[in-house]
Amino acid sequence: MRTLLRRLLGLASAVQMDEALERLRRIDATLESLVGARAGDEGRAHEALLREIADRARGIQSSARRTDGNVQTLLRRAYLNDTQDPHQDLVRHRFRIQSQNEEDGITLALFARIGVVGRCFAELGAGTNGGNSGFLAQECGWSGLMVEASEGRVERLRQRFDTEQVQVNGSWITRENVNDLLTDHGLAGEIDLVSIDIDGNDYWVWEALTATQPRVVIVEFNASFGATRRVVVPYEAEFSRETSERPHAYYGTSLGALASLADRKGYRLVLVEPRGINAYFLRNDVGADLDGVSAETAYARSAAGMGAAKVAAKHDGDVVSAFESAGLPLVDLDRDESFGSVGR
């Protein structure tokens, strides 16, 4: 079975399988220690061991989910015929090794279609796995920059990725510093990919970005704003969704607002990954055979409406109106095309 799975899933998943088996061996050793432990003063040790077992079990569950997703990818490739729609073909190649959802496979398929110029990326909001660039860096030999504000996450990124090819920077990303961050790390001009996932000021940071002209841009959006509204939470340099006392759904930008910004910057929306969290944009001179799609179409093709519906239900179905009624400002691009005032 292990040999078969290795043959099916390839090198990356083979490594995952070995890691999962090693975790199982460690759990077995831990259980033996637990059985042999004595009562009394060793009660605290028992609790610690149980916590360790729970942590390792969660790790195995995560590995199993990734492996299951990769098996599904193989089945899609083996049994689903190519379609007339290149956007759906890209989504069909989705899988997850490092990315949050299944962006790894989509991104790889997209660059296989449009080609690369230097295999260079900038990941703004890299988390602990390198975000949407971790797979490209670890498995595909790409170089670039990973920026993350959290000290703990930066340390983990450096343990995993900090090499001659990948630079890891611990900075809070703002529209005031984003261009200096990229130029200071040698990323001025054309690069292949910029990915922005900072849970708040994503729209404003991309709007301010002029130092580099990426061929592909991936940006997180807030699906709870819906498919048609073009709204953005006003810019605050220190905005943090994790520490904000405002509703958890009050952050970021709608997909429609990002599509409008893309148009102004010379890009087009091409797809949204199926969970409805990240949107893909192509520079207009890249991938001529891959047409742009409207925000409404991309939103409908993804599962974004499912997550958004849960949020909307808490606000009587209209998140935007609920935020405005609560005195939470939004920049509404449909009412104020100046982009400078807070819409009501």
C-alpha positions as CSV (number, residue, x, y, z in Angstrom):
1,M,0.0,0.0,0.0
2,R,2.8,2.4,0.9
3,T,4.6,1.8,-2.4
4,L,1.3,2.2,-4.3
5,L,0.6,5.5,-2.6
6,R,4.1,6.7,-3.3
7,R,3.7,5.8,-6.9
8,L,0.4,7.7,-7.1
9,L,1.2,10.8,-5.2
10,G,4.9,11.4,-6.2
11,L,7.8,12.7,-4.1
12,A,6.0,15.4,-2.1
13,S,3.4,13.1,-0.9
14,A,5.9,10.3,-0.3
15,V,7.7,12.6,2.1
16,Q,4.3,13.3,3.8
17,M,3.7,9.6,4.1
18,D,7.1,9.0,5.7
19,E,6.4,11.8,8.1
20,A,3.0,10.4,9.1
21,L,4.6,7.0,9.7
22,E,7.3,8.5,11.8
23,R,4.7,10.2,13.9
24,L,2.9,6.9,14.4
25,R,6.1,5.3,15.6
26,R,6.6,8.1,18.1
27,I,3.1,7.8,19.3
28,D,3.6,4.1,19.8
29,A,6.7,4.8,21.9
30,T,4.9,7.4,23.9
31,L,2.1,5.0,24.6
32,E,4.6,2.5,25.9
33,S,6.0,5.2,28.2
34,L,2.5,6.0,29.4
35,V,1.6,2.4,30.2
36,G,4.9,2.0,32.1
37,A,4.5,5.2,34.1
38,R,3.7,5.1,37.7
39,A,1.1,6.9,39.8
40,G,1.7,9.7,42.3
41,D,4.2,12.4,41.3
42,E,4.1,11.1,37.7
43,G,0.5,12.3,37.2
44,R,1.7,15.5,35.7
45,A,3.9,13.6,33.3
46,H,0.9,11.6,32.3
47,E,-1.0,14.8,31.4
48,A,2.0,16.1,29.4
49,L,2.2,12.8,27.5
50,L,-1.5,12.9,26.7
51,R,-1.2,16.4,25.4
52,E,1.7,15.3,23.3
53,I,-0.3,12.4,21.9
54,A,-3.2,14.7,21.0
55,D,-0.8,17.1,19.2
56,R,0.7,14.4,17.2
57,A,-2.7,12.9,16.4
58,R,-3.7,16.3,15.0
59,G,-0.6,16.4,12.9
60,I,-1.4,12.9,11.4
61,Q,-5.0,14.1,10.7
62,S,-3.6,17.1,8.8
63,S,-1.3,14.9,6.8
64,A,-4.1,12.4,6.0
65,R,-6.3,15.3,4.8
66,R,-3.6,16.5,2.5
67,T,-3.0,13.0,1.2
68,D,-6.7,12.5,0.6
69,G,-6.9,15.8,-1.3
70,N,-3.9,14.7,-3.5
71,V,-5.6,11.4,-4.3
72,Q,-8.6,13.3,-5.4
73,T,-6.4,15.4,-7.7
74,L,-5.1,12.3,-9.3
75,L,-8.6,11.0,-9.9
76,R,-9.7,14.3,-11.5
77,R,-6.7,14.2,-13.8
78,A,-7.2,10.5,-14.7
79,Y,-10.9,10.4,-15.3
80,L,-12.2,13.9,-16.1
81,N,-11.8,14.9,-19.8
82,D,-10.4,18.3,-20.8
83,T,-13.1,20.9,-21.0
84,Q,-13.7,23.7,-23.4
85,D,-13.2,26.2,-20.5
86,P,-9.5,26.8,-19.6
87,H,-10.5,28.4,-16.3
88,Q,-12.2,25.1,-15.2
89,D,-9.2,23.2,-16.5
90,L,-6.9,25.2,-14.2
91,V,-9.2,24.5,-11.2
92,R,-9.2,20.8,-12.0
93,H,-5.5,20.7,-11.3
94,R,-5.8,22.0,-7.8
95,F,-3.9,20.3,-4.9
96,R,-2.4,21.4,-1.6
97,I,1.1,20.8,-0.3
98,Q,1.9,24.1,1.4
99,S,-0.9,26.4,0.5
100,Q,-3.9,27.2,2.7
101,N,-6.5,25.7,0.3
102,E,-5.5,24.1,-3.0
103,E,-3.7,27.0,-4.6
104,D,-0.5,25.0,-5.1
105,G,-1.9,23.0,-8.0
106,I,-3.8,25.9,-9.6
107,T,-0.7,28.1,-9.5
108,L,1.5,25.3,-11.0
109,A,-1.0,24.7,-13.7
110,L,-1.3,28.4,-14.5
111,F,2.4,28.9,-14.9
112,A,2.6,25.7,-17.0
113,R,0.1,27.4,-19.3
114,I,1.6,31.0,-19.4
115,G,5.3,30.2,-18.9
116,V,7.7,31.8,-16.5
117,V,10.4,34.5,-16.8
118,G,12.6,34.1,-13.8
119,R,10.8,31.8,-11.3
120,C,10.7,34.7,-8.8
121,F,8.0,35.6,-6.2
122,A,7.1,37.9,-3.5
123,E,4.9,36.5,-0.7
124,L,3.3,39.2,1.4
125,G,1.8,37.5,4.4
126,A,3.6,34.2,4.3
127,G,2.3,32.6,7.4
128,T,4.3,29.5,8.5
129,N,4.1,27.5,5.2
130,G,5.2,30.1,2.8
131,G,1.6,30.9,1.7
132,N,1.0,30.5,-2.0
133,S,4.8,30.4,-2.8
134,G,5.9,27.8,-0.3
135,F,5.5,24.9,-2.8
136,L,7.2,26.8,-5.5
137,A,10.2,27.5,-3.3
138,Q,10.5,24.1,-1.7
139,E,9.7,21.8,-4.6
140,C,10.1,23.8,-7.8
141,G,13.4,25.7,-7.2
142,W,11.8,29.2,-7.2
143,S,13.5,32.2,-5.5
144,G,12.0,35.2,-3.8
145,L,10.9,37.0,-0.7
146,M,8.6,35.9,2.1
147,V,7.3,38.7,4.4
148,E,5.5,38.0,7.7
149,A,4.8,40.2,10.7
150,S,4.5,37.6,13.4
151,E,7.8,36.8,15.1
152,G,6.8,33.2,15.8
153,R,5.8,32.6,12.2
154,V,9.0,34.3,10.9
155,E,11.1,32.0,13.0
156,R,9.3,28.9,11.6
157,L,9.7,30.3,8.0
158,R,13.4,30.8,8.5
159,Q,13.8,27.2,9.7
160,R,12.0,25.9,6.6
161,F,12.8,28.3,3.8
162,D,15.6,30.8,4.6
163,T,18.3,29.9,2.0
164,E,20.3,31.6,-0.6
165,Q,17.3,31.5,-2.9
166,V,14.6,32.6,-0.4
167,Q,14.8,35.7,1.8
168,V,12.5,35.8,4.9
169,N,11.7,39.3,6.3
170,G,9.8,40.1,9.5
171,S,8.0,43.3,8.7
172,W,4.5,44.7,9.2
173,I,3.3,45.4,5.6
174,T,1.8,48.7,4.8
175,R,1.1,50.7,1.7
176,E,3.8,53.1,2.9
177,N,6.6,50.4,3.0
178,V,5.6,47.8,0.5
179,N,7.7,49.2,-2.4
180,D,10.8,49.7,-0.3
181,L,10.4,46.1,0.9
182,L,10.5,44.7,-2.6
183,T,13.2,47.0,-4.0
184,D,15.5,46.5,-0.9
185,H,15.3,42.8,-1.6
186,G,16.1,43.1,-5.3
187,L,12.6,42.5,-6.7
188,A,12.0,45.7,-8.7
189,G,10.7,45.3,-12.2
190,E,9.1,42.2,-13.7
191,I,8.7,39.1,-11.5
192,D,6.4,36.1,-12.0
193,L,4.3,36.2,-8.9
194,V,3.1,38.5,-6.1
195,S,0.8,37.0,-3.5
196,I,-0.9,39.2,-0.9
197,D,-2.6,37.7,2.1
198,I,-2.5,40.1,5.1
199,D,-6.1,39.8,6.4
200,G,-7.0,43.5,6.1
201,N,-5.1,46.0,3.9
202,D,-4.7,43.7,0.9
203,Y,-6.5,46.1,-1.5
204,W,-4.6,49.1,-0.3
205,V,-1.2,47.4,-0.5
206,W,-1.8,46.2,-4.0
207,E,-3.0,49.6,-5.0
208,A,0.2,51.2,-3.7
209,L,2.5,48.5,-5.3
210,T,4.4,50.1,-8.1
211,A,8.0,48.8,-7.6
212,T,7.4,45.5,-9.4
213,Q,5.1,44.4,-12.2
214,P,4.2,40.8,-11.5
215,R,2.8,38.7,-14.2
216,V,0.4,37.0,-11.8
217,V,-1.1,38.5,-8.7
218,I,-3.0,36.4,-6.1
219,V,-5.0,38.4,-3.5
220,E,-7.2,37.4,-0.6
221,F,-10.7,38.8,-0.6
222,N,-13.7,38.9,1.8
223,A,-16.4,36.7,0.3
224,S,-19.0,37.9,2.9
225,F,-19.2,41.2,1.0
226,G,-20.9,39.3,-1.9
227,A,-20.5,39.0,-5.6
228,T,-21.6,42.4,-6.8
229,R,-20.7,45.1,-4.2
230,R,-17.5,47.0,-4.6
231,V,-16.5,47.8,-1.1
232,V,-13.3,48.1,0.9
233,V,-12.6,48.5,4.6
234,P,-10.9,51.9,5.0
235,Y,-7.1,51.9,5.3
236,E,-5.5,51.7,8.7
237,A,-1.8,51.1,8.7
238,E,-2.0,49.1,12.0
239,F,-5.1,47.2,11.2
240,S,-5.1,43.6,12.6
241,R,-7.9,41.3,12.2
242,E,-6.6,39.1,15.0
243,T,-6.6,41.9,17.6
244,S,-9.5,44.0,16.4
245,E,-12.6,44.3,18.6
246,R,-14.8,44.8,15.6
247,P,-16.6,41.8,14.0
248,H,-14.3,39.2,12.6
249,A,-15.9,39.5,9.1
250,Y,-15.1,43.3,9.1
251,Y,-11.8,43.2,7.1
252,G,-10.4,43.4,3.6
253,T,-12.1,43.9,0.3
254,S,-14.9,42.5,-1.9
255,L,-14.0,40.6,-5.0
256,G,-15.7,43.3,-7.1
257,A,-13.5,46.0,-5.7
258,L,-10.4,43.9,-6.4
259,A,-11.5,43.4,-10.0
260,S,-11.9,47.1,-10.5
261,L,-8.5,47.8,-9.0
262,A,-7.0,45.1,-11.3
263,D,-8.5,46.8,-14.3
264,R,-7.0,50.2,-13.3
265,K,-3.6,48.6,-12.9
266,G,-3.7,46.7,-16.2
267,Y,-4.7,43.2,-14.9
268,R,-7.7,41.0,-15.4
269,L,-9.5,38.5,-13.0
270,V,-9.2,35.0,-14.3
271,L,-10.4,32.7,-11.5
272,V,-11.2,32.2,-7.8
273,E,-10.1,29.0,-6.1
274,P,-13.0,26.8,-5.1
275,R,-13.1,27.8,-1.4
276,G,-13.6,31.4,-2.4
277,I,-10.7,33.0,-0.5
278,N,-8.0,33.9,-3.1
279,A,-8.5,35.5,-6.5
280,Y,-6.1,35.1,-9.4
281,F,-5.2,38.1,-11.7
282,L,-3.1,38.1,-14.9
283,R,-1.3,41.1,-16.3
284,N,-3.1,42.0,-19.6
285,D,-0.1,41.2,-21.8
286,V,0.3,37.7,-20.3
287,G,-1.6,34.6,-21.3
288,A,-3.6,36.0,-24.2
289,D,-5.5,32.7,-24.6
290,L,-6.9,33.0,-21.0
291,D,-9.7,35.5,-21.0
292,G,-10.7,37.6,-18.0
293,V,-14.0,36.9,-16.2
294,S,-16.3,39.1,-14.3
295,A,-16.3,39.1,-10.5
296,E,-19.9,37.8,-10.5
297,T,-18.9,34.8,-12.7
298,A,-15.7,34.0,-10.8
299,Y,-17.6,34.2,-7.5
300,A,-20.4,31.9,-8.7
301,R,-17.9,29.3,-9.9
302,S,-16.3,29.1,-6.5
303,A,-17.8,28.0,-3.2
304,A,-17.5,31.6,-1.9
305,G,-21.3,31.9,-1.5
306,M,-21.4,29.1,1.0
307,G,-19.1,30.7,3.5
308,A,-20.5,34.1,2.9
309,A,-24.1,32.9,3.5
310,K,-23.1,31.9,7.1
311,V,-21.8,35.3,7.8
312,A,-24.7,37.0,6.1
313,A,-27.2,35.0,8.2
314,K,-25.8,36.6,11.4
315,H,-26.5,40.1,9.9
316,D,-30.0,39.5,8.5
317,G,-28.6,38.7,5.1
318,D,-26.8,42.0,4.2
319,V,-23.3,42.3,5.7
320,V,-22.6,45.6,4.1
321,S,-25.8,47.3,5.4
322,A,-25.2,45.7,8.8
323,F,-21.7,47.2,9.1
324,E,-22.9,50.6,7.9
325,S,-25.8,50.5,10.5
326,A,-23.3,49.6,13.2
327,G,-21.2,52.7,12.3
328,L,-18.4,50.7,10.7
329,P,-17.2,52.6,7.7
330,L,-16.7,51.2,4.2
331,V,-15.3,52.7,1.1
332,D,-18.0,52.1,-1.4
333,L,-16.6,52.3,-5.0
334,D,-20.1,52.2,-6.5
335,R,-21.1,55.4,-4.7
336,D,-17.8,57.2,-4.6
337,E,-15.5,56.7,-7.6
338,S,-13.0,59.2,-6.1
339,F,-11.7,56.3,-3.8
340,G,-11.1,59.0,-1.2
341,S,-14.0,59.1,1.2
342,V,-15.9,56.7,3.3
343,G,-19.1,55.5,1.6
344,R,-22.5,55.4,3.5
